[in-house]
Amino acid sequence: MATALQTDIVKDFDPITFTVIRNRFEAIGEGMSLAMEQTAWTSVIALARDFSCMIYDAHESGPRQVTMAECLPIHCNSIRTLLMEVVKVFGDDIHDGDVFMANDPYRGNTHIPDLVTAQPVFVDGKQVFWTVARGHQLDTGAIEASSIVPSAATIFQEGIVIPPTRLIDRGVERHDITELYLSNVRYRDGLNGDLRAQLGSCGVGRKGLIELCEQYGRDEVVRYSDGLMDYAEQRAIEEFKKIPDGVYEGETWTDTDGNGATDIPIRAKITKKGDDIHVHYSGGPPSTGSFNATYAVLQATSTIPFLYYIDSDIPHNHGVLKHLSGDAAENTICLAKWPAATAGATTNPADPMHDVINIAMADAIPDLVPAGGAHTANIPNFWGVDSRTGEDWGCISFNASGGSGAAKDADGWPLFGTIAGMGGLTAAAIEELELHYPIRVEENEIETDAMGCGKWIGGPGLRTSFRPIAGGMEWIGFGEGLKNPPHGVNGGTMSPGGGIYIEHVDGSRTFSSSAGQMPIKDGEILGSVSSGGGGWGNPLDREPEQVRRDLRDEWISNETARDVFGVVVKDDLEKTIDQEATEVRRAELRKKPRPMIEPTTPAAGKWTANKMRPQDSYLEAPTARDFA
C-alpha cells in the first residue's frame, strides 16, 4: 500500500488522512479496472487486459492525472491530450450524468483502436473529477478484420473515427450514437459488450469518488488531491535532480513501417536541466503503413522511462508528469501528419521510442537503465469463419509474446508483451482460448537461448504454435523487434531476435516479417519464436551457480554457458561446474571488452536467416494479395 512521508509539502495535511485518501484514489481506480476486466466480452480486454482506467481532476487549467491504478503506461500518460480536447469542444456544456466517447488519433487519442469513455463527476453541483476508461477494440471497421492493419496507407482505411462525442446526455443514452458506432464495426455483440464494460467501469469510479467526497467533504478531497500532486512533484524533483544535467542522444531502428520499408531509424535527443526533462525525437521518413506515432503516443513515450528511473512509491500523477515533455518534427514516423495511418502507433514505433531513451541515458545513469524489452512481435490477431457454425470470429492472443529486459539486480521475465504495456498485459489460459475460439495451441514453451545474456539475463522468448481446427484463419501481425531485437546494456548482449512462419502441409515454411497478413489453411500451423529481453551487465559477472541452473533448466545451451558466460560444466545430470576450467575460460573471454550498448547497427537480429531452409521462403510485410 502507498504511504505518505512527512515533507514540507504535506505539513498542512493530516498524515493519516493523506495516506487514506491517496489509497482510496488508487483503490477506486483498481475497482474500475476489476469491473472492466470482469464484464468485458472480447479476448483483447477480458483475457489480455488491453485497457486502462484512471481518474483525472477537473482543474481550471485542464484535467490533471490523479491516479493511474494498474494501467498500461501508454494509455495513461497520454489521456490528458484527449480530455483537453473534450473540454475544448464542450466547454460549459458538460453536465452531471454525461458520458463522452472518442477515438480520433488527431484529436488527442493514441490510435483508433483505443476507444475512450470519459464521465464527469459532479458533487453538490460542481464537477470535481473525471473517470476514464480506455479499451483496445477488437475491431474498428477497417479494410481488414483487425483493429490494426499494417499496410493501411491512410486513416480512411483504418475504420471509424470518432471525435469527442456525447454518448450519454444527463443520464440518457443517445442510442443513435451507439447505433452509428456499432454499425461500423465487426463483432457487433462483442464490441457492444465491451462498450458496456467501459461505461460500467466509469460508473464504478464515479460512485467511489462521490462516496469519498461525502465522507471527507468535497472541497477537502480536492485539497488533498492537489496536495498529493504537490507531494509527488516534490519527490520527483528530488529524484530528477540526481540525473546529471546534459544533452543525451540515442539511436535505434524499427523493423518495418508495415508496408515494405525496413530498418527505419528512430533517434532521441534528451535535454536534462534541473528538474525538467525534454525529449526531442527525430525519426526516419513517415511510414507508408499504419506505424506512425500520434501526438498522444509521443507524449507517453517521452515520459514512461523517466517514471521507472525514480522511486516506484512516487505517485504517477500530474505533479510528476508536468516536468516531462516531448516533441518531434511533424510528418515523420515519430509524429504523424493527417491523414497518415496511425493504428499501429502504440506499438510500433512506440516501443522503439521507449527503448531509444534508455539507450540515450545509459551512460548518464547506467544503474537505472534497463536493457531492451520485447516489442509487440508475436502478438497475433486472428480472424476466421467457424466452419461448424458459419459465424465470424476474432481474437488477439498475447500468449506468444516476448521477454522483458534485464535490469540491475533483476533478470527479465517471459510474457512481457510490449514496452508500451510494461507487463500490464496478460496471457489467457490456453484452455480459455481453445474453449472460446476454433484454435489449437500446439506448443507454448520457453525457447532455449532466446534472450540477451548478462550479469542479469533478459526474460526468455517463447516457442508457440497455433493451428486452426474449424476452417482456416487469417493471421495479422502488427509488431516489430525481430530484425532489430532488444538491446543489451552495460556489457549485456542483445537478444537474438525471433521469427514468425507458416508451416505448410508439405513441411515447407513461409516466414514473415514481424508485421503482415497471411492466411493459414486447414492443416497448417502458425509458428513463432519471440524475442527475449536484452541482457544487463557483463555475462562473465553472472554467478556460475545461476548459470548452471539456467543450463540445467534448458534456458541456455552448453555452448552459451561456455562461450558467453564462460562457465564450463561436467558431463553429468546436474551439470556440475568445473571450477578450474571456468576460471581459465572466463579469464580468456575477459580479454575482449563488452560495449555499453549492443547492437549499434540495424538489422542485427539473424534468427530468421539462420533458421531458413532451402525449401523455405520469406515475405516482407505480406498482404492478402500475396496469397491470391
N, C-alpha and C positions, 0 to 999 in steps of 0.2 A: 504493500500500500504506500501511497505517496505520503511524504512528510513535509512539514513546513519548518524552516530553520529560522532562528532569531537573527534577523538582519535589520538594518536601518529601514528598509522598505516596509517591513511588516510590523514595525514597532507600534503603529497605531491600530493594530488589529489584535484581537484575542487569538493567541496561537492555536488553541484547541478548536475554536470555531473556524479559523483559517484552514486548518487541516481537514476538518469535517466537510466544509463547503468544497474544498478542492477535490476531495474524494467523491463527494456527491456528484459533482460535474462529471467526473470520469465514470462513475457507476451509471449515470443516466446515459452516457454515450455507449457504454457496454450493453446496457439494456436495449438500446436501439439496434445495435449490431445483432444481438441474440434474436430479437424479433424478426429482423430481416432474414437471417440465415434459416430460421425455423419455419418461415412461411413462404419463402420464395419457391418457384416452380422449376426453374431450369437449372441444368447442371453447373453452369458457369457461376451462378450466385449461390444456390443451395448447397452444392458439393465443393466447389472450388473457392468460394468466398471472395469472388472478384467484385467486391463492393466496399464501401466505406460510409460510416455515419459519423456526424460531427456536430458540434454546437458552435455557433457564432453569436456575438452580441449584435446590438442594433445601434452602435455608436454613431454619433453625428458625422464623424469623418468617414463612415462606411463600415460595413460589417467586419468584425475582427475575430480571429480564431480564438475560442476559449479552450476547447479540448478536442483532440482527435481520436481518443479512445484506442481501440485495437484496429487500426485502419491501415490502408495502403498509402504510403507516403506520397506517391504520385497523385493520388486523389485529393489528399487533404491539403497539402501545401499549395495547391493550385485553385482551390474553390473560391477564394476571395475575389478573383477576377470575374467570375461568373455572377456572384452575389452583387458585386458593384454594378454589373450590367442590369440585373433585375431592379435594383434600387433606382438606377438611372431611367429605366423605361417606365416604371410605375410610380415613382416619386411618392406623393402623398396618397396615392390610390392603392394603399396596402392596408388590409383590414383583418380583424380577428376572424379566424376560420378560413382564410385564403390558403391555397397551396399553389405554388408556381412550378412549372417544369421547363426544362431546356436541355438541348444537347449541341447547340451550334458552336463548332470549334472556332469560329471567327467572331463570336460574341462572348469570349471568356471561358469556354469549356475546353477540356482536354482533347477529346476527339468524339466523333459521332456516337460510337457505341456506349459511351458513358452518359446515360440518362440521369439527370439531376432533378430531384424533387426537393423543394425548399418551403418550409412552413414558418411564417412569422409567429412569434409567441408574445401574446399580449397579457399583461397583468394589470388589473384595475384601469383598463382603458388605454394603457401605454405599451407600445412594443418595446421589449427589452432584449429579446433573443431571436435567433433563427435556429430551427432544427433542419438538418440537411442530410439527405441520403443520396448517394451516387452509386449506381449499379451498372455493370457492363452487360449490355443487352446481347442475347444470343444471336439476334438478327436485327438488321436495320433497314431491310428492304433494298439492299444493294443489288448490283447486277448479278452477283453470285450468292449462293446460300451461306453467307458468312457475314459477320459484323465487320470484318477486316478483309478486304480484297487487295492483295499486294499489288496487282497490276493496274489498279484503278488510276486513271490519268487525271481526273478532276473530282471535285467534291460531288458533282452531279451523278457520279457512278457509285457513290458510297451510301446512298439511302436517304431517308427522310431527315431533313434539317429542321430543328425546332428552335426558334428564337425564344427568348423569355416569354412565357405564355401562362395565363392564369388558368389552371386546371380546375380548381375548386374555388368558388366565389362565395365567401362568407358562409362556408359550411355546405354549399350545394354544388355537387359535381356538375361540370359542364360536359354532358355526355357527347355533345357534338365534337368537342376536342378529343375526348377519349376515342371516339369512333374514327376520327381523322387519323389519329396515331395508329391504331390497331389495323386499319385498312391498308396501311402502307408497309406492313411487316409480315414476315412468315411466322409460323408457330403462334398464331393469334392467342390461343388459350394460355400457352406458357408465358408469353410476354404480358398478358393481362394479369396473370397471377403474380409475376414479378413486380408489376406496377402497383398492385395492391399491397405487396410486401413493403415497398418503399413508402407508400402513404401510411401504412400502419406503423412503420418504424419512426417516421416523423411524428406521428401522433403519440407514440410512447414517449419520445423525448419531450414533446410539449407538455404532456401530463406530469412528467417528473420535474420539469422546471417550474411549473405552476405550483406544485406541492412544495418545492424548495422555497419559493418566494412567499408562500403562505406561512411557512414555518418561521422564516427569519425576517420577513419583510422585503418587499420588492426592492426598495432603494438600498437596503443593506446588502442584499445579494449582489446587486450591481456594483456596489462599492467594493465588496470582496472580490468580485470578478476583475475589476480594474486593478486591485491590489495584487491579484495573482499574476497579472500580466507584468506589473512593475517588478514583482519579485523574480519572475522568470527572466526579465530583461537584465536585472542587476547581476544575477548569477551567470547569465550567458556572456555579459560584458567581461566579467572576470575571466571566463574561460577563453573568449576570443582574444583577449589581450595577451594570453600566453603564446599565441601563434605569432611568430616573428613578422613584423611589417615587411612588405616587399611585394614584388610582382613575380608571379609564378606561372609557368606555361607548360602545357602538356599537349600531346597529340595521340590520337588513336584512329582506328578505322572501323567502319561498319561494313558488313559483308555485302549488302545489296540494297538497292533502292526499291526492290520489289518488281522492277520492270527491266532488269538486264544489266544495269550499271553495277560495278563491283568495287570494293575496296575504297570507299568514299572517305576522305579524311574528315575528322572532327577535331577541332582544336579549341583549347580554352586558355584564356589569359585572365588570371586571378589577381586582383589588386586588393591587398590587405593593408589597411591603415587604421590603427587604433582599434576601435570596436566595430568597424564597418568593413564588410567584405563584398566585393563586386566581381561577378563572373561575366566575362565577355566571350561569347562563342563565335568562332569563325569556321563554319563548316564548308564542305565542298559544294558543288552546284546543287540546285534544288532537285529533289527526287522526281523522276518522271512517273513513279508509282505512288503508293499511299504513305510512304515513310518520310513525312515531313513533320517537324515539330511545330506545335502551336505555341502561342504566347504563354498560355497557361502551363504547358509542359515545360517550356523553357524556365519559367519561374520556379517550378517544382524542382527540376534537376539542379538548379543553381543553389538550392537551399539544403537538400536532403543530406549530402555528405557532411556538411558542417554541423548537422544535428547529431550525427553519431560520433563526431570528434569530441563532443563535450559530454559532461556528466549526464548519464541517462535519466537521472532523477529530476532534471530540469524540465518543467512542463513545456511541451511543444506548442506554445501559443503565440499570439501576435507579438508579445514582448520580445521574443527571440527572433521571429521572422522579419521584423522591421529592420534588423541590422544586416540582412542578406538580400542581395538583388542580383539581377542578371539581365543581359540584353544580347542581341545578335543582329547582324545585318539581315534585313528582310530579303526574302526570295533566295534563301539558302536552305539546305536540309535542316538547319537548326532553327529556322523561323519561316514558316510558310507564308506565301502571298496568295491571297484569294485569286482564283478558285482552285488552288492546288489541293490535291487529295491529302488527307491527314489522318485517315482511320488508324494507321499504324503508329501514330505519334508517341503513344505512351510506352511503347516497347522498343521500337527501332525508328528513330535514333535515340530515344530517351536513355536506354541502358548504356550505350557508349558515352552519352553526355554525362552520366554519373561517373563512369569509370575515368574519363579524361580529367576530371577534377582530382580524383585520387592519385592519378599519375602525376599531375602537376604539383601536388602538395607533398609528394613522397620525400623529397629532400628536406623540406621545412619541418615536417612533423612525422618522421618515419615510424615512431611507435604508435601513432594513432591511425595511420592509413592502412586499410585492409587491402588484400590482393583483389584482383578482379573476380567478380562473381558471374555465374552463368547468365546468359541473356535468354531471350524468350524462344530460342530454337527448341524444337522437340515438345512444343505445346500444340498438339494438333486440333484443328476444328474439323469435325466430321459431319457429313450430310449424306443422306440416302433415303431410299424408299423401302420400307419394310415389306418384303415380298409376301409375308404372311398376312398382313393387314391392308397393304396398299397405301399406308399412311407415311407422310414425310416425317423424318426425324432428324435431329441435330444435337450435337453436344461438343463441348470443349473439355479436354482432359489435360490435367496438369501432372498426370502420373509418370510421364516420361521426362520430366524436366531435369535440369542440371543441378550442380552443387554450388554452394556459396564459397566465396574466397576466404582464405585463412586470414587471421589477424594475430597480433602479438598475444601469446598465451592461449590461443584457441585454434583448434582445427576447424575447417569449414564443415558444413553438414550437407547431406544429399537432399534432393527435392526442394531446392531453394526457389525455383520458379523463375524469378526475374529480379533484377536490382530494383526496378520500379516498385515492386511489392515488398522487398526486404523480408521475405519469409512469411508474409501475411497470407499468401495463397496456400491452399491445401490440395492434397491429392485425395480423390474419392476412394473409398474402399472398392477394391476390384469387384467384389460381389454386387455392390450397388450399380456400378457401370454395366455389368453384364445383365443385371436384373432389368434395368430401365431401357437399355439400348441393344440392338442386334449386333453386338461386338463380342468377340472372344479375345481376352488378353492372354496371349500365348506365353509371354515371359515378361517379368518386371523385376530386375535384379541389378545389383551393383556390378559395374564393369571393372575388371582389373586394370590398373594403371590409367584410369580415366580421371586424373586430377593433376594439378600442379603440385610439385614436391617442395618441401622446405623444412625449416625447423618445426613449422606447423603446416600441415598439408591442407589443400583445398578439399571441399566436400566432393565426393566421387560422383562421376556421371553414372547413368543407368543404361542398361540394355533393355529395350522394351519392344514388344511387337503386338500389333493389333490385327485381328482377322475378322472380316465381315461374315456373318452367319445366316443372313436372310436377305440375299440380294447384294449387289455391290455397294460401294460407298465412295465418296469423294473426300480426299484429304486437301485441306487448305492450310498451309503453314505461313505464319506471319512473323517469323522471328529472325534472329541473326546471332552471330557469335560462334559459328562453326569454323569458318575460314580464318576469322580474326578472333581467336578464343581468349578467355580470361587471362589477364597478365599476372605474372609473378612480381613480387616487390621485395626490396631489401635482400636480394640474393635468391629469392624463391624462383622456381621455374614456372613457366606458363603452362596452362592446360594444353593437352594435345589436341583439343577440339573434339569433333564428333561428326556424325553424319546421319542422313535420312535416305531411305531407299524403299522401293517396292521390290519384293521378291516374287518373281513370276512363277507360274506353274512349271516351266521348263528349267527352273533353277537359276536363270539369269536374273540380274538385278538392274533396275533403273534408279540411279542416285539422283537426288535433287539438291539444289542449294537450300539454304535454311528458310527461304520464302518461296512459295509457289503453290501450284494446284495440280493434283494428279488423281485420276480415277483408280480405284482398287477393285478389281473384279473378284467374283466368286473364286475361291481357291488361292487367291494372292494374299500376301501379308505386307502391311506397312511396318518396316523395322527401323529402329533408330538406336544410336548411342549418343547420349547427351554429353555436353562439355562439363567436366568437373571445374571446380573453382581453382584459382591460381594459388601458388604456394607463398608463404611468408617466411623470410629468413633463409639462411644457407641450409640446404638439406644435410650437410655434414654436421650440423649442430643438433640434429634431432636425436633424442635419446635412443641408443641402439636397441634397448629393450622394446621401445614403442615400434621401431622399425620391424623387429622380429614379430611382434603381434600383428602388425599390418600384413606382413608376409604370410604368417600362419592363416590369417583370415581371408587371404587371397584378395586383399585390397590392392596390393602391389605384387609384382613378379620378382623372381630371384634376380633377374637382370637389373631391375630398377633398384632393388636393395643394394646390390653390389656396385653398380656403375653410377648411381645418382646419390644414394645415401652413404655409400662406402661401407656397408655392413655385410660381412661375409658370414654365412651360416653353414653349419654342418648338414650332412645329408641324413637327417633323422626326422621323426614325426613332428617333434616340437620345434624344429628349425633352431637348434641351439647355436648361440653366437660363438664364432671362432674369434676370441678376443685379440689374439696376436695378429691374425690376418686382417682383422678390421682396422686395427691401429695403422698397419702398413698401408692399407688401401686408402684410408682417409687422408693420411699424410701425402700420398701421391696425388689425390684429387684436389687437395687444397692448393696445389701449385698454380691452378688455374682460377683466377678470381671470378666471382659472380657479379653480374651487373645489378644496378639498383632496380631497373625495370627490364622485363623481358616479356614480349619481343619489342623491338624498336623498328620493325619493318612490317608492311602489310602482308596479308595472306600467309601468315606463318603457320597456320593450322594445316597439317598434312594428313589428317586421319582418313579422309575420303580417298585421296590419291593413293595412299598406302594400302587401302583395303580393296580397291577395284581390281577385278579380274579381267582377262581378255574378253570374255563374253558380256561384261557389264557395260553400261552406258551412263552418261552424266548429262543432266539438263540444268541450265542456269535459268532460274525464275520461270519454270514451266507454267503453262496455262492449259485450259481445256483444249485449245486449238492444237496443241502439240500431240494430242491423242485422238484427234478426229479421224 
